[in-house]
Amino acid sequence: LAALEAGLISGRHARTITDQLREVPTVGRVSFLAEVLPIAERSTVARLKQLAKDLRERLHPESITARAARSEADRRVEFEPASDGMAWVHLFTTA
């Protein structure tokens, strides 16, 4: 927030950082922010998105393979009735 308030990064940069930060375990968040903020100050949003994702993967203590297997077990379809005979169908699956 301080970098955003100081005008060192844009709102889109901040959003990109927080999107990746959600997937970083609590113990690694300080390290992630310390490394990603200098990158954000000198990068485009598109470049930051890739670099932040790579950094997140590097700092995450659990392998992507283990996380993917766990997430795959969470696949589901949800049916949500709506008005006028309509419904929402939500699909959570691998992309």
ZISULTA-V503283 format. One record per helix or strand of 3 or more residues. SS is the DSSP state (H for helix, E for strand). FROM is the first residue (numbers start at 0). TO is the last residue. If there is no record, write none. Layout:
# ZISULTA-V503283
((SS | FROM | TO) (SS | FROM | TO))
This chain:
# ZISULTA-V503283
((H | 1 | 4) (H | 10 | 20) (H | 25 | 41) (H | 44 | 58) (H | 63 | 71) (E | 75 | 80) (E | 86 | 91))
